[in-house]
Amino acid sequence: MALKIAVVAGDGIGPEVIAEGCTLVRDVDRALDLSLSFDHKDWGAERWLKEGVGMPKGALEELARDYAAIYFGALGDPRIPDMAHGREILLGMRQGLDLYANFRPCKCLHERLSPLKGKGPAEIDMLVFRENTEDLYVALGGTFKQGTADEVAQDVSINTRKGVERILRHGFDTARARPRHDGMKKLTMTDKHNAVRFGGGLWKRTFDQLKGDYPDVTAEHLYVDVLAMEMVRKPERFHVVVANNLFGDILTDLGAALMGGLGLAASGNVHPGKIGMFEPVHGSAPDIAGKGVANPLAAFWTASLMLEFLATKDAALAPRLLRGARAIDAAVTACVDVGPRTPDLGGAARTQDVGAFVREHVGRALAA
Ligand SMILES: NC(=O)c1ccc[n+]([C@@H]2O[C@H](COP(=O)([O-])OP(=O)(O)OC[C@H]3O[C@@H](n4cnc5c(N)ncnc54)[C@H](O)[C@@H]3O)[C@@H](O)[C@H]2O)c1
């Protein structure tokens, strides 16, 4: 059966970079005979403003039942300042599809992109996993005496044994299956259990219990403040990093900066064995939307992560899907190296110039 992909281009530069990404994936699909199928969903600001609908009724059930993956652009529109549609669609998918593992490669592709002196591709190459369904992001809490001098506000952080264990196991499994370029297999778990005793304590105890199941993976614990410092000071000591929702949110943005900015940062939100949603890390960038200068490389790298995930869902197609993913990775690296560059990377190229370069590179690799 064809692997079905739901495409949610979204708002702002989302449709610009996702259009390029879809053209690229269709090329890969044709070259490798993957029989992927694409369905475009018009979820985003326009529909919200017209109909008050973020995701239509039954959409989550349909995604879970019929689709292998979601290729997602970005949401955000100045006409909806509270991002109500974004919350419904994006958080709806993350929670409703139980996409518990958010991951972002933090891999520097070229010395020139690194903000750290003397650190480049050999040093900056880690994969950050963020627990995506619990912690402070469950919207539990409230205010008391709001608007008075005695106001009290509370947000509740939820951590469950099941939630902590499954993200840690996924991190350990990934560290084992995908060593760093230099062969390192390591998982760094980060928390703050010296100060945040109960949730942090659960993370630390679970980590200590699980690490014995992975004797081939070096297991390390660092408090999150130390980790943030070390990511900048000595990024080469990290391979897989696993954090809760809040710490992961912050660390992954630090990771995006280490690899050269939002124009390159890719991410996946997956429930292993079920469905995955793949999105460039950046938002809808209203400041450059419609100008044709958005960098599509993050959306391309995201497409490669999606093909890699699809390979876990179809053993027969897996070798070809992985070949397609590697061809995209190589083309993105070549583009950063010698190809056209959009203004965010210091060039004057347009989105479509970058798309054409990457497609040509991929086409040549797959024809060989
Ligand atoms: N996952 C998402 O959908 C998501 C993520 C972040 C922000 N947002 C939303 O997007 C809107 C804009 O947010 P923001 O400005 O804080 O973040 P942003 O990521 O949209 O933009 C930040 C800066 O980076 C630049 N930038 C981002 N992506 C780029 C690309 N591909 N190529 C070149 N430059 C790029 C933008 O021009 C801007 O100057 C807001 O409504 C926000 O809520 C959505």
The ligand as an SDF file (V2000), in Angstrom:
LIG
                    3D

 44 48  0  0  0  0  0  0  0  0999 V2000
    6.3610   25.5470   14.5010 N   0  0  0  0  0  0  0  0  0  0  0  0
    5.8260   26.6950   14.1160 C   0  0  0  0  0  0  0  0  0  0  0  0
    4.9020   26.7250   13.3210 O   0  0  0  0  0  0  0  0  0  0  0  0
    6.3840   27.9860   14.6500 C   0  0  0  0  0  0  0  0  0  0  0  0
    7.6430   28.0400   15.2330 C   0  0  0  0  0  0  0  0  0  0  0  0
    8.1380   29.2680   15.6560 C   0  0  0  0  0  0  0  0  0  0  0  0
    7.3740   30.4210   15.5040 C   0  0  0  0  0  0  0  0  0  0  0  0
    6.1240   30.3010   14.9540 N   0  0  0  0  0  0  0  0  0  0  0  0
    5.3080   31.4940   14.6640 C   0  0  0  0  0  0  0  0  0  0  0  0
    5.8510   32.1400   13.5200 O   0  0  0  0  0  0  0  0  0  0  0  0
    5.6090   33.5640   13.6170 C   0  0  0  0  0  0  0  0  0  0  0  0
    6.9160   34.3080   13.4810 C   0  0  0  0  0  0  0  0  0  0  0  0
    7.7350   33.9890   14.6090 O   0  0  0  0  0  0  0  0  0  0  0  0
    9.2290   34.4840   14.7780 P   0  0  0  0  0  0  0  0  0  0  0  0
    9.4660   35.6860   13.9320 O   0  0  0  0  0  0  0  0  0  0  0  0
    9.4810   34.5730   16.2370 O   0  0  0  0  0  0  0  0  0  0  0  0
   10.1080   33.2400   14.3000 O   0  0  0  0  0  0  0  0  0  0  0  0
   10.5090   32.8280   12.8170 P   0  0  0  0  0  0  0  0  0  0  0  0
   11.2430   31.5480   12.9000 O   0  0  0  0  0  0  0  0  0  0  0  0
    9.3220   32.8540   11.9420 O   0  0  0  0  0  0  0  0  0  0  0  0
   11.5220   33.9840   12.3310 O   0  0  0  0  0  0  0  0  0  0  0  0
   12.6430   34.4270   13.1060 C   0  0  0  0  0  0  0  0  0  0  0  0
   13.6620   35.1200   12.1830 C   0  0  0  0  0  0  0  0  0  0  0  0
   14.3330   34.1280   11.3970 O   0  0  0  0  0  0  0  0  0  0  0  0
   14.1250   34.3670   10.0260 C   0  0  0  0  0  0  0  0  0  0  0  0
   13.8550   33.0710    9.3700 N   0  0  0  0  0  0  0  0  0  0  0  0
   13.0980   32.0540    9.8500 C   0  0  0  0  0  0  0  0  0  0  0  0
   13.0690   31.0460    8.9790 N   0  0  0  0  0  0  0  0  0  0  0  0
   13.8020   31.4260    7.9260 C   0  0  0  0  0  0  0  0  0  0  0  0
   14.1410   30.7970    6.6850 C   0  0  0  0  0  0  0  0  0  0  0  0
   13.6950   29.5800    6.3570 N   0  0  0  0  0  0  0  0  0  0  0  0
   14.9040   31.4950    5.8120 N   0  0  0  0  0  0  0  0  0  0  0  0
   15.3650   32.7190    6.1150 C   0  0  0  0  0  0  0  0  0  0  0  0
   15.0960   33.3660    7.2770 N   0  0  0  0  0  0  0  0  0  0  0  0
   14.3180   32.7140    8.1690 C   0  0  0  0  0  0  0  0  0  0  0  0
   12.9020   35.2700    9.9210 C   0  0  0  0  0  0  0  0  0  0  0  0
   12.9260   36.0370    8.7540 O   0  0  0  0  0  0  0  0  0  0  0  0
   13.0040   36.0810   11.2050 C   0  0  0  0  0  0  0  0  0  0  0  0
   13.8380   37.1960   11.0120 O   0  0  0  0  0  0  0  0  0  0  0  0
    4.9060   33.7870   14.9510 C   0  0  0  0  0  0  0  0  0  0  0  0
    3.5330   33.8380   14.7230 O   0  0  0  0  0  0  0  0  0  0  0  0
    5.2740   32.5520   15.7600 C   0  0  0  0  0  0  0  0  0  0  0  0
    4.3130   32.2570   16.7390 O   0  0  0  0  0  0  0  0  0  0  0  0
    5.6280   29.1310   14.4970 C   0  0  0  0  0  0  0  0  0  0  0  0
  1  2  1  0
  2  3  2  0
  2  4  1  0
  4  5  1  0
  4 44  2  0
  5  6  2  0
  6  7  1  0
  7  8  2  0
  8  9  1  0
  8 44  1  0
  9 10  1  0
  9 42  1  0
 10 11  1  0
 11 12  1  0
 11 40  1  0
 12 13  1  0
 13 14  1  0
 14 15  2  0
 14 16  1  0
 14 17  1  0
 17 18  1  0
 18 19  2  0
 18 20  1  0
 18 21  1  0
 21 22  1  0
 22 23  1  0
 23 24  1  0
 23 38  1  0
 24 25  1  0
 25 26  1  0
 25 36  1  0
 26 27  1  0
 26 35  1  0
 27 28  2  0
 28 29  1  0
 29 30  1  0
 29 35  2  0
 30 31  1  0
 30 32  2  0
 32 33  1  0
 33 34  2  0
 34 35  1  0
 36 37  1  0
 36 38  1  0
 38 39  1  0
 40 41  1  0
 40 42  1  0
 42 43  1  0
M  CHG  2   8   1  16  -1
M  END
$$$$
